[in-house]
Amino acid sequence: LRRQRQMCIRDSYGLWAIGEQRWNSAQVFLSRALMDREDRELRYHLLYAKTAPQIPVRLSAVLAGHEGLVLALAFSPDGRLLASSGRDRTVKLWETESGTLRAELEGHGEAMLGLAFSPDGKTLVGGGERGQVCFWEGGDGFQDRSGGIAHFCVPGSGRGVDQIAFSPDGKLAIVAGSDPVARVFELPDRTLKFRLDRHDNKIWGLAVSPDGRRLATCSRDWTVGVWDLASGELIYQLHGHTNSVAAALFLPGDLLFTAGYDYKIALWDLATGENRYIKLMTPSPIFIFLSPDQKEVLVGYEGGRAQIIEPRTGTVLKDWGQLHEGLIFQLVPLGEFGRFATCGADGLVRFWRRDVNGPANTLETGEGAAVRIMAGSPAGGRLATAGTDGAIRVWSPGNDGGVIRVKALPGGLLDLALDPRDRFAAVCGEQGEIRLFDLESGEFLARLSGHEGAVRAIKISPDGRWLVSGGADGRFGSWDLDSLGSSRELSPRWLLAEHSDKIAAVAISPDSRTAVSAGLDGQVLVWELMAGEVKHR
């Protein structure tokens, strides 16, 4: 994991969705075991997940200084410095041991969506929300306390840059994002070497080969570009996926593994440009998650099975067999790769670990309480389940399913959402209102009223400020959670009737600015949250 923003993009379509979590203060989690190791990748895992079974974790520093959301974080190669960027358009350098602010970097004019240190630690690259690319240089690895950090910024195209990669020798920096163009810069002189512009849509991911000779670009246009970094020429444009391609990994033997949002995995022979295999993971692979090192894939099948696949050969490494009697409704990762929870048509919630053949724990929710909805809390690692008995249950992952609190609501539950700041759970249902419950105590916090009839769908924005709702009355609701205070009643910021039939689903963009509603009237509406206006139909 080199970039928090890259996690966010990949997680929202397959990985554990912890990249959606935003921070008002950057929290660094270290362990004594890690302090004696060079394994910074595991340190990143602790930073975001907050849970690492069998590894003691302590809070070593709380870095408070940004006004508003923290958008990106990046460790220096030696782990001594942490760079952070925020919605306040500042970029800060922190000493991870003491928590001291080392420097506030200058020269940029927009919020940075992505940050990454070069392999030698002498250059920090940032990608801006309007496409600006900035380079900050500290010749001694930013260790000089006297200042003098140089900056150089390249104007952008107006579209955000959130993908940053380096060649292994640190001589090239590659940036990409919402613009379908990848730009290659030479370091340390920061000159633009190539514009790689053969894609037709957004670039989701970047991967550089270990020898630094080739680059893979994963695009929303359903293709993967393989480029010669010496000449800038496109070697292959790989076709075979039938939806956006999420990730790529160069493997020994001149091979490239790719995973797409079409639930296909593929292995490509880069000597010929042909695929060794493209596998549709049947029957009905409805859940797919890549391991942090991109070497394994967890696949959950609708028919009630789960497997871990080795991507180079497609070999099954782990098969848990039949997880439930009947269909799986949801599969939610919990912490380390190979640890997850499932709920199924048999009314059970089960916890699974890679080192256990059968279920690690089984939660019987009671007769008439079949669980169809689950949500994981990125901040606290909890699991919330909603059953047909109208109850919400919050489970502690520490013991694979110890009950913290149980709250029952009148009528059936239709949807639930967990606050990214780990403050409360929101539930809605046939009773025509939204209720908030404290995650620690289970106590009722507030009621969000306004819909006439059932509330069918709710979502909380990644920054924790907005809750949006869709009702059977065809109205789209927007609620400002920051104005909740001590009141137990919260009125909607907006409650707008633009649909002519029931709203079936709602969603919020990663930047928490835009929401989408889909209705049974056949309309999909894109909303501006602050203005309460329809941007697109």
C-alpha positions as CSV (number, residue, x, y, z in Angstrom):
1,L,0.0,0.0,0.0
2,R,1.7,3.2,-1.1
3,R,-1.3,5.5,-1.4
4,Q,-4.5,5.9,0.7
5,R,-6.4,7.2,-2.4
6,Q,-5.5,4.1,-4.4
7,M,-6.9,2.0,-1.6
8,C,-10.1,4.0,-1.7
9,I,-10.6,3.4,-5.5
10,R,-9.9,-0.3,-5.4
11,D,-11.7,-1.0,-2.2
12,S,-14.9,0.5,-3.3
13,Y,-15.1,-2.1,-6.1
14,G,-13.6,-5.2,-4.5
15,L,-11.2,-4.6,-1.6
16,W,-12.3,-4.1,1.9
17,A,-13.7,-0.6,1.9
18,I,-11.5,1.1,4.4
19,G,-10.2,3.6,1.9
20,E,-13.6,5.3,2.1
21,Q,-12.7,6.3,5.7
22,R,-11.6,9.9,6.0
23,W,-9.7,11.4,9.0
24,N,-9.9,14.7,10.8
25,S,-6.6,13.9,12.4
26,A,-3.9,11.5,11.1
27,Q,-3.5,8.6,13.5
28,V,-0.3,6.5,13.4
29,F,-0.5,3.0,14.8
30,L,2.8,1.2,15.4
31,S,3.8,-1.9,17.3
32,R,7.0,-2.8,19.0
33,A,7.3,-5.8,16.8
34,L,7.2,-3.5,13.7
35,M,9.6,-1.0,15.1
36,D,12.4,-3.6,14.7
37,R,11.3,-4.5,11.1
38,E,11.5,-2.9,7.7
39,D,8.0,-4.1,6.9
40,R,6.3,-0.7,6.2
41,E,3.5,-2.4,4.3
42,L,2.3,-4.0,7.5
43,R,2.5,-0.7,9.2
44,Y,0.2,0.8,6.6
45,H,-2.2,-2.1,7.3
46,L,-2.3,-1.1,10.9
47,L,-2.8,2.5,10.1
48,Y,-5.9,2.0,8.2
49,A,-7.4,-1.2,9.6
50,K,-6.8,-0.5,13.4
51,T,-7.0,-4.3,13.8
52,A,-4.2,-6.7,13.5
53,P,-4.8,-10.0,15.2
54,Q,-1.9,-11.3,17.2
55,I,0.0,-8.0,16.8
56,P,-0.1,-5.6,19.8
57,V,-0.9,-2.1,18.6
58,R,-0.6,1.1,20.6
59,L,-1.5,4.7,19.6
60,S,1.8,6.4,19.3
61,A,0.7,9.8,18.1
62,V,-2.3,11.9,17.2
63,L,-1.4,14.4,14.6
64,A,-3.9,17.3,14.8
65,G,-3.4,20.2,12.5
66,H,-5.7,20.0,9.4
67,E,-8.8,22.0,9.4
68,G,-11.3,19.5,7.9
69,L,-10.8,16.2,6.2
70,V,-7.5,14.5,5.6
71,L,-7.5,13.3,2.0
72,A,-4.2,11.4,1.7
73,L,-1.3,10.0,3.7
74,A,2.1,8.7,2.8
75,F,5.1,7.4,4.8
76,S,8.6,8.1,3.8
77,P,10.6,5.0,2.8
78,D,12.3,4.9,6.2
79,G,9.1,5.4,8.1
80,R,10.3,8.4,10.0
81,L,8.1,11.0,8.2
82,L,4.4,11.0,7.4
83,A,3.0,13.3,4.7
84,S,-0.6,14.4,4.9
85,S,-2.9,16.5,2.8
86,G,-6.3,17.9,3.6
87,R,-9.4,19.5,2.3
88,D,-7.9,22.7,3.8
89,R,-5.4,22.6,0.9
90,T,-2.4,22.1,3.2
91,V,0.3,19.5,2.9
92,K,2.2,18.7,6.1
93,L,5.2,16.7,7.1
94,W,5.1,15.0,10.5
95,E,7.8,13.1,12.5
96,T,6.2,9.8,13.3
97,E,8.2,9.1,16.5
98,S,7.4,12.3,18.3
99,G,4.3,13.5,16.4
100,T,6.0,16.9,15.8
101,L,5.1,18.9,12.7
102,R,8.3,19.0,10.7
103,A,7.1,21.4,7.9
104,E,4.1,22.7,6.1
105,L,4.7,22.5,2.4
106,E,3.9,25.3,0.0
107,G,3.5,26.1,-3.7
108,H,0.3,24.3,-4.5
109,G,-3.1,25.8,-5.1
110,E,-5.5,23.0,-4.6
111,A,-6.3,20.0,-2.3
112,M,-4.0,17.0,-2.9
113,L,-5.9,13.8,-3.5
114,G,-2.8,11.6,-3.6
115,L,0.7,11.7,-2.1
116,A,3.7,9.4,-2.5
117,F,7.4,9.5,-1.7
118,S,10.0,8.5,-4.2
119,P,11.9,5.3,-3.4
120,D,14.9,7.3,-2.1
121,G,12.7,9.5,0.0
122,K,14.1,12.7,-1.5
123,T,11.0,13.7,-3.5
124,L,7.3,13.9,-2.5
125,V,4.8,14.0,-5.3
126,G,1.2,15.2,-4.9
127,G,-1.8,14.9,-7.2
128,G,-4.4,17.6,-7.0
129,E,-8.2,17.7,-7.2
130,R,-8.0,19.7,-10.5
131,G,-5.1,17.8,-12.0
132,Q,-2.2,19.8,-10.6
133,V,1.0,17.7,-10.0
134,C,3.4,19.0,-7.4
135,F,7.0,18.0,-6.5
136,W,8.6,18.8,-3.2
137,E,12.3,18.1,-2.8
138,G,14.3,17.5,0.3
139,G,17.8,16.5,-0.7
140,D,18.6,14.9,2.6
141,G,15.4,13.0,2.7
142,F,13.5,16.0,4.3
143,Q,15.6,15.7,7.4
144,D,16.9,19.2,7.4
145,R,14.9,21.1,10.1
146,S,16.1,24.5,8.8
147,G,13.6,24.4,5.9
148,G,14.6,25.2,2.3
149,I,12.2,22.5,0.8
150,A,11.9,23.3,-2.9
151,H,8.6,23.0,-4.8
152,F,7.6,22.8,-8.4
153,C,4.0,22.4,-9.7
154,V,2.7,21.5,-13.1
155,P,-0.8,22.7,-14.1
156,G,-3.5,20.1,-14.6
157,S,-6.4,19.5,-17.0
158,G,-9.1,20.1,-14.4
159,R,-9.6,16.5,-13.5
160,G,-8.3,15.0,-10.3
161,V,-5.0,13.0,-10.0
162,D,-5.1,10.3,-7.4
163,Q,-2.8,7.6,-8.9
164,I,1.0,8.0,-8.3
165,A,3.7,5.4,-9.0
166,F,7.5,5.4,-9.4
167,S,9.9,3.3,-11.3
168,P,12.0,1.1,-8.9
169,D,15.1,3.3,-9.4
170,G,13.1,6.5,-8.6
171,K,14.0,8.1,-11.9
172,L,10.4,8.2,-13.2
173,A,7.2,9.4,-11.6
174,I,3.9,8.4,-13.2
175,V,0.6,10.1,-12.4
176,A,-3.0,9.5,-13.5
177,G,-6.6,9.8,-12.4
178,S,-9.9,11.0,-13.7
179,D,-8.3,12.1,-17.0
180,P,-7.7,9.2,-19.3
181,V,-4.1,10.2,-19.7
182,A,-1.1,9.0,-17.7
183,R,1.8,11.4,-17.5
184,V,5.4,10.3,-17.0
185,F,7.9,12.7,-15.4
186,E,11.7,12.4,-15.2
187,L,13.3,13.0,-11.8
188,P,15.0,14.9,-10.4
189,D,14.5,17.6,-13.1
190,R,10.7,17.0,-13.2
191,T,10.4,17.3,-17.0
192,L,7.4,15.7,-18.7
193,K,8.8,12.8,-20.6
194,F,5.6,11.2,-22.0
195,R,1.8,11.6,-22.2
196,L,0.2,8.2,-22.5
197,D,-3.2,8.9,-24.1
198,R,-4.6,5.7,-25.6
199,H,-7.4,5.1,-23.1
200,D,-10.9,6.4,-23.6
201,N,-11.9,6.7,-19.9
202,K,-10.5,7.1,-16.4
203,I,-7.4,5.3,-15.2
204,W,-8.2,3.2,-12.1
205,G,-4.7,1.9,-11.3
206,L,-1.0,1.9,-12.2
207,A,1.6,-0.8,-11.9
208,V,5.3,-0.7,-12.8
209,S,7.3,-3.8,-13.6
210,P,10.1,-4.7,-11.1
211,D,12.7,-4.0,-13.7
212,G,11.2,-0.6,-14.4
213,R,10.9,-1.2,-18.1
214,R,7.1,-1.4,-18.4
215,L,4.0,0.2,-17.1
216,A,0.5,-1.2,-16.9
217,T,-2.5,1.2,-16.8
218,C,-5.9,-0.1,-15.8
219,S,-8.8,1.7,-17.2
220,R,-12.5,2.2,-17.0
221,D,-12.6,1.6,-20.8
222,W,-12.3,-2.2,-20.0
223,T,-8.7,-2.4,-21.3
224,V,-5.2,-2.6,-19.8
225,G,-2.4,-0.7,-21.5
226,V,1.1,-2.1,-21.4
227,W,3.7,0.6,-22.1
228,D,7.4,0.8,-22.8
229,L,8.8,3.3,-20.3
230,A,11.9,3.9,-22.4
231,S,10.1,5.0,-25.5
232,G,6.6,5.8,-24.4
233,E,5.2,3.4,-27.0
234,L,2.1,1.3,-26.3
235,I,3.2,-2.3,-26.5
236,Y,-0.2,-3.9,-26.0
237,Q,-3.8,-2.8,-25.3
238,L,-5.2,-5.9,-23.7
239,H,-8.8,-6.7,-24.4
240,G,-10.8,-9.4,-22.6
241,H,-12.5,-7.8,-19.6
242,T,-16.1,-6.8,-20.0
243,N,-16.1,-4.0,-17.4
244,S,-13.6,-1.6,-15.8
245,V,-10.2,-3.1,-14.9
246,A,-9.4,-2.5,-11.3
247,A,-5.8,-3.7,-10.7
248,A,-2.8,-5.2,-12.3
249,L,0.3,-7.0,-11.0
250,F,3.5,-7.9,-12.9
251,L,4.6,-11.5,-12.1
252,P,7.8,-13.3,-12.7
253,G,8.0,-15.0,-16.1
254,D,6.9,-12.0,-18.2
255,L,3.3,-12.3,-16.9
256,L,0.6,-9.8,-15.9
257,F,-2.3,-10.6,-13.7
258,T,-5.4,-8.4,-13.9
259,A,-8.7,-8.2,-12.0
260,G,-11.8,-6.5,-13.2
261,Y,-15.2,-5.4,-12.1
262,D,-16.6,-7.9,-14.5
263,Y,-15.8,-10.6,-11.9
264,K,-13.1,-12.0,-14.2
265,I,-9.5,-12.6,-13.5
266,A,-6.9,-12.9,-16.3
267,L,-3.3,-13.8,-16.7
268,W,-1.5,-12.4,-19.7
269,D,1.7,-13.5,-21.5
270,L,3.6,-10.3,-22.2
271,A,5.8,-11.9,-24.7
272,T,2.9,-12.4,-27.0
273,G,0.1,-10.2,-25.6
274,E,-2.2,-13.2,-25.4
275,N,-4.0,-14.3,-22.3
276,R,-3.0,-17.5,-20.6
277,Y,-6.5,-17.6,-19.1
278,I,-9.6,-15.4,-18.5
279,K,-11.7,-17.0,-15.8
280,L,-15.3,-16.2,-15.1
281,M,-15.5,-17.3,-11.5
282,T,-18.7,-19.3,-11.6
283,P,-21.2,-20.1,-10.2
284,S,-22.1,-16.5,-9.9
285,P,-19.0,-14.9,-8.2
286,I,-20.7,-11.9,-6.6
287,F,-18.0,-11.0,-4.1
288,I,-14.3,-10.6,-5.1
289,F,-11.5,-9.1,-2.9
290,L,-7.8,-8.7,-3.7
291,S,-5.3,-9.3,-1.0
292,P,-3.1,-6.3,-0.1
293,D,-0.1,-7.8,-1.9
294,Q,-2.2,-8.6,-4.9
295,K,-1.0,-12.2,-4.9
296,E,-4.3,-13.8,-3.9
297,V,-8.0,-13.3,-4.5
298,L,-10.9,-14.1,-2.2
299,V,-14.0,-15.1,-4.1
300,G,-17.5,-15.5,-2.7
301,Y,-20.0,-17.4,-4.7
302,E,-23.8,-16.7,-4.6
303,G,-24.4,-20.5,-4.3
304,G,-22.8,-20.6,-0.8
305,R,-19.1,-21.1,-1.3
306,A,-15.9,-19.2,-0.9
307,Q,-12.3,-19.7,-2.2
308,I,-8.9,-18.1,-2.2
309,I,-7.4,-18.3,-5.7
310,E,-3.7,-18.1,-6.7
311,P,-3.7,-15.6,-9.6
312,R,-0.7,-16.9,-11.6
313,T,-2.4,-20.3,-12.3
314,G,-5.9,-19.8,-11.2
315,T,-5.3,-22.6,-8.6
316,V,-7.6,-22.8,-5.6
317,L,-5.5,-22.4,-2.5
318,K,-8.3,-22.6,0.0
319,D,-11.8,-23.9,-0.2
320,W,-14.1,-23.5,2.7
321,G,-16.8,-25.6,1.1
322,Q,-20.4,-24.8,1.6
323,L,-20.7,-21.8,3.9
324,H,-24.5,-21.7,4.2
325,E,-27.4,-23.8,3.2
326,G,-28.6,-21.9,0.2
327,L,-27.6,-18.5,-1.0
328,I,-25.1,-16.0,0.5
329,F,-26.6,-12.6,0.9
330,Q,-23.4,-10.8,1.9
331,L,-19.7,-11.3,2.5
332,V,-17.8,-8.7,4.5
333,P,-14.0,-8.8,5.1
334,L,-12.9,-8.3,8.7
335,G,-9.2,-7.3,9.1
336,E,-6.5,-9.4,7.7
337,F,-6.9,-11.2,4.3
338,G,-8.8,-14.5,4.7
339,R,-10.9,-13.3,7.6
340,F,-14.5,-12.4,6.8
341,A,-18.2,-12.7,7.8
342,T,-21.1,-14.0,5.8
343,C,-24.9,-14.1,6.1
344,G,-27.1,-16.4,4.2
345,A,-30.6,-17.7,3.4
346,D,-30.3,-20.1,6.4
347,G,-30.7,-17.2,8.8
348,L,-27.1,-17.5,10.2
349,V,-24.2,-15.1,10.4
350,R,-20.9,-16.9,10.3
351,F,-17.3,-15.8,10.8
352,W,-14.4,-17.4,8.8
353,R,-10.6,-17.6,9.1
354,R,-8.1,-18.9,6.7
355,D,-6.5,-21.2,9.3
356,V,-9.9,-22.8,10.2
357,N,-11.7,-25.2,7.9
358,G,-15.1,-24.7,9.3
359,P,-16.7,-21.6,10.6
360,A,-14.7,-19.8,13.3
361,N,-18.0,-18.8,14.9
362,T,-21.7,-19.1,14.1
363,L,-24.3,-16.6,15.4
364,E,-27.8,-17.8,15.5
365,T,-29.9,-14.6,15.3
366,G,-33.2,-16.4,16.3
367,E,-36.3,-17.6,14.5
368,G,-37.7,-15.1,12.1
369,A,-34.6,-13.0,12.2
370,A,-32.8,-13.9,9.0
371,V,-30.0,-11.5,8.3
372,R,-29.9,-10.0,4.8
373,I,-28.0,-6.8,5.5
374,M,-24.5,-6.4,7.0
375,A,-22.1,-3.5,7.2
376,G,-18.5,-3.3,8.4
377,S,-17.1,-0.3,10.3
378,P,-13.8,0.8,8.8
379,A,-12.8,2.7,11.9
380,G,-13.6,0.2,14.6
381,G,-13.7,-3.1,12.8
382,R,-17.2,-3.9,14.1
383,L,-19.9,-5.7,12.2
384,A,-23.5,-4.6,12.2
385,T,-26.3,-6.9,11.0
386,A,-30.0,-6.2,10.4
387,G,-32.6,-9.0,10.5
388,T,-36.1,-9.5,9.3
389,D,-37.2,-9.2,13.0
390,G,-36.5,-5.5,12.9
391,A,-33.4,-5.7,15.1
392,I,-30.0,-4.3,14.6
393,R,-27.1,-6.1,16.2
394,V,-23.5,-4.8,16.6
395,W,-20.8,-7.5,16.9
396,S,-17.3,-7.1,18.3
397,P,-14.6,-8.6,16.0
398,G,-12.3,-9.3,18.9
399,N,-13.8,-12.7,19.6
400,D,-15.3,-13.3,16.2
401,G,-18.8,-12.3,17.2
402,G,-19.4,-11.3,20.8
403,V,-22.6,-9.2,21.1
404,I,-22.1,-5.6,22.2
405,R,-25.7,-4.4,22.0
406,V,-29.0,-5.4,20.6
407,K,-31.7,-2.9,19.6
408,A,-35.2,-3.8,18.3
409,L,-37.3,-1.5,16.1
410,P,-40.9,-1.6,15.2
411,G,-41.5,-3.0,11.7
412,G,-39.0,-4.6,9.4
413,L,-35.6,-3.0,8.6
414,L,-34.9,-2.2,5.0
415,D,-31.4,-0.8,5.2
416,L,-28.6,0.2,7.6
417,A,-25.4,2.3,7.5
418,L,-22.5,2.7,9.8
419,D,-21.0,6.1,10.5
420,P,-17.4,6.2,9.2
421,R,-16.4,8.1,12.4
422,D,-17.6,5.1,14.3
423,R,-20.2,7.1,16.3
424,F,-23.5,5.5,15.5
425,A,-25.5,3.1,13.3
426,A,-28.4,4.4,11.2
427,V,-31.3,2.2,10.4
428,C,-34.5,2.7,8.3
429,G,-37.5,0.6,7.5
430,E,-41.2,0.3,7.2
431,Q,-41.9,2.6,10.1
432,G,-41.1,5.6,7.9
433,E,-38.2,7.1,9.8
434,I,-34.5,6.9,10.2
435,R,-33.0,6.2,13.7
436,L,-29.5,6.6,15.0
437,F,-28.1,4.4,17.8
438,D,-24.8,4.8,19.7
439,L,-22.3,2.1,18.7
440,E,-20.8,1.9,22.2
441,S,-23.9,1.8,24.4
442,G,-26.6,0.9,21.9
443,E,-28.7,3.8,23.1
444,F,-31.1,5.7,20.9
445,L,-29.6,9.0,19.7
446,A,-31.9,10.7,17.3
447,R,-34.8,10.3,14.9
448,L,-34.7,11.6,11.4
449,S,-38.3,12.2,10.2
450,G,-39.9,13.6,7.1
451,H,-40.6,10.7,4.7
452,E,-44.2,9.6,4.2
453,G,-44.1,5.8,4.2
454,A,-41.2,3.4,4.2
455,V,-37.6,4.6,3.9
456,R,-36.0,2.1,1.5
457,A,-32.4,3.1,1.3
458,I,-29.8,5.2,3.3
459,K,-26.1,6.0,2.9
460,I,-23.6,8.0,5.1
461,S,-21.0,10.0,3.3
462,P,-17.3,9.0,3.6
463,D,-16.6,12.2,5.6
464,G,-19.4,11.4,8.0
465,R,-21.3,14.6,7.5
466,W,-24.2,13.6,5.2
467,L,-26.9,11.0,5.4
468,V,-29.0,10.6,2.3
469,S,-32.2,8.6,2.0
470,G,-34.6,7.3,-0.5
471,G,-38.2,6.7,0.3
472,A,-41.3,4.9,-1.0
473,D,-42.8,8.4,-1.4
474,G,-40.3,9.0,-4.2
475,R,-38.5,11.7,-2.2
476,F,-34.7,12.1,-1.8
477,G,-33.6,13.2,1.6
478,S,-30.4,14.8,2.7
479,W,-29.5,15.2,6.4
480,D,-26.6,17.3,7.8
481,L,-25.3,15.0,10.7
482,D,-22.8,17.7,11.9
483,S,-25.9,19.7,13.0
484,L,-27.2,16.9,15.2
485,G,-25.9,18.2,18.5
486,S,-27.8,17.1,21.6
487,S,-31.2,17.1,19.8
488,R,-33.0,13.8,19.4
489,E,-34.9,15.1,16.4
490,L,-33.2,16.1,13.1
491,S,-35.0,17.7,10.2
492,P,-33.8,17.1,6.7
493,R,-31.6,19.6,4.9
494,W,-33.4,18.7,1.7
495,L,-36.4,16.5,1.0
496,L,-37.1,16.7,-2.7
497,A,-39.7,14.9,-4.9
498,E,-38.0,14.5,-8.2
499,H,-38.9,10.8,-8.7
500,S,-42.4,9.8,-9.7
501,D,-42.1,6.3,-8.0
502,K,-40.3,4.6,-5.1
503,I,-36.6,5.2,-4.7
504,A,-34.8,1.8,-4.7
505,A,-31.1,2.8,-4.0
506,V,-28.9,5.7,-3.1
507,A,-25.1,6.3,-3.2
508,I,-22.6,9.0,-2.3
509,S,-19.4,9.8,-4.2
510,P,-16.0,9.3,-2.4
511,D,-15.5,13.1,-2.1
512,S,-18.9,13.4,-0.3
513,R,-20.0,16.1,-2.6
514,T,-22.4,14.2,-4.9
515,A,-25.2,11.7,-4.4
516,V,-27.1,9.4,-6.7
517,S,-30.6,8.1,-6.4
518,A,-32.2,5.4,-8.5
519,G,-36.0,4.9,-8.7
520,L,-38.6,2.5,-9.9
521,D,-39.6,5.2,-12.3
522,G,-36.5,4.4,-14.4
523,Q,-34.7,7.5,-13.4
524,V,-31.2,7.9,-12.1
525,L,-30.6,11.3,-10.6
526,V,-27.2,12.9,-9.7
527,W,-27.5,15.4,-6.8
528,E,-25.3,18.2,-5.6
529,L,-25.5,17.7,-1.8
530,M,-24.7,21.2,-0.7
531,A,-27.1,22.9,-3.1
532,G,-29.8,20.2,-3.0
533,E,-30.1,20.4,-6.8
534,V,-30.2,17.8,-9.6
535,K,-27.0,18.0,-11.6
536,H,-27.8,15.2,-14.1
537,R,-30.7,12.9,-15.0
